[in-house]
Amino acid sequence: MISGTINAYLQAYQIENYMKNVLLVPISALLLVSVACSKDDKDPAPTPPTSVELITSNTWRIDTMGLDANKDGVIDGSLPVQLKPCERDNTLTFSSDSTGVFSEGASKCKAEDPDTKNITWYFKSNDQILFIDGLETDLDGDANVVSLTDSTLILARPVSYPIIGEANLIVALKE
């Protein structure tokens, strides 16, 4: 009789453990999948804009311009380059296809100058140099990119003048 009770107890115990295992495996798998697939609460950092995206996002206007005689990247107070009123409303627009437009604005320095000039441009040396062609100014050719943000473009270009010799022309453009 005891052996029958023990057999019945063992059989009930085996069935109970079997049912626990049958339920435990799918529940464990479900938990594993839900934890593995849970979304991370932190959003990834946004990708910073490229130099092309920054330069093509605005129409640029000359804000300040001057000479850097000692080539330290700062306009020397003693050697400012004065912008004429007719130059202050000029704008420069860069397009993503490496073309652009220089606009004389409402007030032109010379009446015979065209309202706009088409330019070509591109970045060189890991976006550290900006090449511009078609402006017919001191900015034609290679210029070092001192700074480029969504609202400021600062360029430095080597120039030579008889009185001061070699210097950098610093041009700061703003949106």
Contacts in CASP RR format, 6 or more apart in sequence:
PFRMAT RR
TARGET T0000
AUTHOR 0000-0000-0000
METHOD contacts of the structure
MODEL  1
MISGTINAYLQAYQIENYMKNVLLVPISALLLVSVACSKDDKDPAPTPPT
SVELITSNTWRIDTMGLDANKDGVIDGSLPVQLKPCERDNTLTFSSDSTG
VFSEGASKCKAEDPDTKNITWYFKSNDQILFIDGLETDLDGDANVVSLTD
STLILARPVSYPIIGEANLIVALKE
49 57 0 8 1.000
49 150 0 8 1.000
50 127 0 8 1.000
51 123 0 8 1.000
51 127 0 8 1.000
51 145 0 8 1.000
51 148 0 8 1.000
52 96 0 8 1.000
52 123 0 8 1.000
54 148 0 8 1.000
54 149 0 8 1.000
54 150 0 8 1.000
55 94 0 8 1.000
55 130 0 8 1.000
55 148 0 8 1.000
55 153 0 8 1.000
56 94 0 8 1.000
56 95 0 8 1.000
56 96 0 8 1.000
57 150 0 8 1.000
58 150 0 8 1.000
58 151 0 8 1.000
58 175 0 8 1.000
59 91 0 8 1.000
59 92 0 8 1.000
59 93 0 8 1.000
59 175 0 8 1.000
60 91 0 8 1.000
60 92 0 8 1.000
60 93 0 8 1.000
60 94 0 8 1.000
60 153 0 8 1.000
60 173 0 8 1.000
60 174 0 8 1.000
60 175 0 8 1.000
61 88 0 8 1.000
61 89 0 8 1.000
61 90 0 8 1.000
61 91 0 8 1.000
61 92 0 8 1.000
61 173 0 8 1.000
61 174 0 8 1.000
61 175 0 8 1.000
62 83 0 8 1.000
62 87 0 8 1.000
62 88 0 8 1.000
62 90 0 8 1.000
62 171 0 8 1.000
62 172 0 8 1.000
62 173 0 8 1.000
63 152 0 8 1.000
63 172 0 8 1.000
63 173 0 8 1.000
63 174 0 8 1.000
64 75 0 8 1.000
64 83 0 8 1.000
64 170 0 8 1.000
64 171 0 8 1.000
64 172 0 8 1.000
65 75 0 8 1.000
65 81 0 8 1.000
65 83 0 8 1.000
65 169 0 8 1.000
65 170 0 8 1.000
65 171 0 8 1.000
65 172 0 8 1.000
66 75 0 8 1.000
66 76 0 8 1.000
66 79 0 8 1.000
66 80 0 8 1.000
66 81 0 8 1.000
66 169 0 8 1.000
66 170 0 8 1.000
66 171 0 8 1.000
67 75 0 8 1.000
67 76 0 8 1.000
67 79 0 8 1.000
67 80 0 8 1.000
67 81 0 8 1.000
67 159 0 8 1.000
67 161 0 8 1.000
67 164 0 8 1.000
67 167 0 8 1.000
67 168 0 8 1.000
67 169 0 8 1.000
67 170 0 8 1.000
68 74 0 8 1.000
68 75 0 8 1.000
68 76 0 8 1.000
68 156 0 8 1.000
68 167 0 8 1.000
68 168 0 8 1.000
68 169 0 8 1.000
68 170 0 8 1.000
69 76 0 8 1.000
69 79 0 8 1.000
69 164 0 8 1.000
69 167 0 8 1.000
70 76 0 8 1.000
71 166 0 8 1.000
71 167 0 8 1.000
71 168 0 8 1.000
73 146 0 8 1.000
73 156 0 8 1.000
73 168 0 8 1.000
73 170 0 8 1.000
74 170 0 8 1.000
75 170 0 8 1.000
79 164 0 8 1.000
79 167 0 8 1.000
81 169 0 8 1.000
84 109 0 8 1.000
85 107 0 8 1.000
86 104 0 8 1.000
86 107 0 8 1.000
86 108 0 8 1.000
86 109 0 8 1.000
87 109 0 8 1.000
89 104 0 8 1.000
89 105 0 8 1.000
89 106 0 8 1.000
89 107 0 8 1.000
90 102 0 8 1.000
90 103 0 8 1.000
90 104 0 8 1.000
90 105 0 8 1.000
91 102 0 8 1.000
91 103 0 8 1.000
91 105 0 8 1.000
92 100 0 8 1.000
92 101 0 8 1.000
92 102 0 8 1.000
92 103 0 8 1.000
92 119 0 8 1.000
92 173 0 8 1.000
93 100 0 8 1.000
93 101 0 8 1.000
93 103 0 8 1.000
94 100 0 8 1.000
94 121 0 8 1.000
95 101 0 8 1.000
98 120 0 8 1.000
98 121 0 8 1.000
98 122 0 8 1.000
99 118 0 8 1.000
99 119 0 8 1.000
99 120 0 8 1.000
99 121 0 8 1.000
100 118 0 8 1.000
100 119 0 8 1.000
100 120 0 8 1.000
100 121 0 8 1.000
101 116 0 8 1.000
101 117 0 8 1.000
101 118 0 8 1.000
101 119 0 8 1.000
102 116 0 8 1.000
102 117 0 8 1.000
102 118 0 8 1.000
102 119 0 8 1.000
102 134 0 8 1.000
102 135 0 8 1.000
103 115 0 8 1.000
103 116 0 8 1.000
104 113 0 8 1.000
104 114 0 8 1.000
104 115 0 8 1.000
104 116 0 8 1.000
105 115 0 8 1.000
108 115 0 8 1.000
117 134 0 8 1.000
117 135 0 8 1.000
117 136 0 8 1.000
118 134 0 8 1.000
119 132 0 8 1.000
119 133 0 8 1.000
119 134 0 8 1.000
119 135 0 8 1.000
120 132 0 8 1.000
120 133 0 8 1.000
120 134 0 8 1.000
121 130 0 8 1.000
121 131 0 8 1.000
121 132 0 8 1.000
121 133 0 8 1.000
122 130 0 8 1.000
122 131 0 8 1.000
123 129 0 8 1.000
123 130 0 8 1.000
123 131 0 8 1.000
123 145 0 8 1.000
124 130 0 8 1.000
124 131 0 8 1.000
124 142 0 8 1.000
127 145 0 8 1.000
127 148 0 8 1.000
128 144 0 8 1.000
128 145 0 8 1.000
129 142 0 8 1.000
129 143 0 8 1.000
129 144 0 8 1.000
129 145 0 8 1.000
130 142 0 8 1.000
130 143 0 8 1.000
130 145 0 8 1.000
130 155 0 8 1.000
131 141 0 8 1.000
131 142 0 8 1.000
131 143 0 8 1.000
132 139 0 8 1.000
132 140 0 8 1.000
132 141 0 8 1.000
132 143 0 8 1.000
133 140 0 8 1.000
133 141 0 8 1.000
134 140 0 8 1.000
138 157 0 8 1.000
138 159 0 8 1.000
138 169 0 8 1.000
139 155 0 8 1.000
139 157 0 8 1.000
139 169 0 8 1.000
139 171 0 8 1.000
141 157 0 8 1.000
142 157 0 8 1.000
143 155 0 8 1.000
143 156 0 8 1.000
143 157 0 8 1.000
143 171 0 8 1.000
144 155 0 8 1.000
144 156 0 8 1.000
144 157 0 8 1.000
144 168 0 8 1.000
145 153 0 8 1.000
145 154 0 8 1.000
145 155 0 8 1.000
146 154 0 8 1.000
146 155 0 8 1.000
146 156 0 8 1.000
146 170 0 8 1.000
147 153 0 8 1.000
147 154 0 8 1.000
148 154 0 8 1.000
150 175 0 8 1.000
151 174 0 8 1.000
151 175 0 8 1.000
152 172 0 8 1.000
152 173 0 8 1.000
152 174 0 8 1.000
152 175 0 8 1.000
153 172 0 8 1.000
153 173 0 8 1.000
153 174 0 8 1.000
154 170 0 8 1.000
154 171 0 8 1.000
154 172 0 8 1.000
154 173 0 8 1.000
155 170 0 8 1.000
155 171 0 8 1.000
155 173 0 8 1.000
156 168 0 8 1.000
156 169 0 8 1.000
156 170 0 8 1.000
156 171 0 8 1.000
157 168 0 8 1.000
157 169 0 8 1.000
157 171 0 8 1.000
158 166 0 8 1.000
158 167 0 8 1.000
158 168 0 8 1.000
158 169 0 8 1.000
159 166 0 8 1.000
159 167 0 8 1.000
159 168 0 8 1.000
159 169 0 8 1.000
160 166 0 8 1.000
160 167 0 8 1.000
161 167 0 8 1.000
END
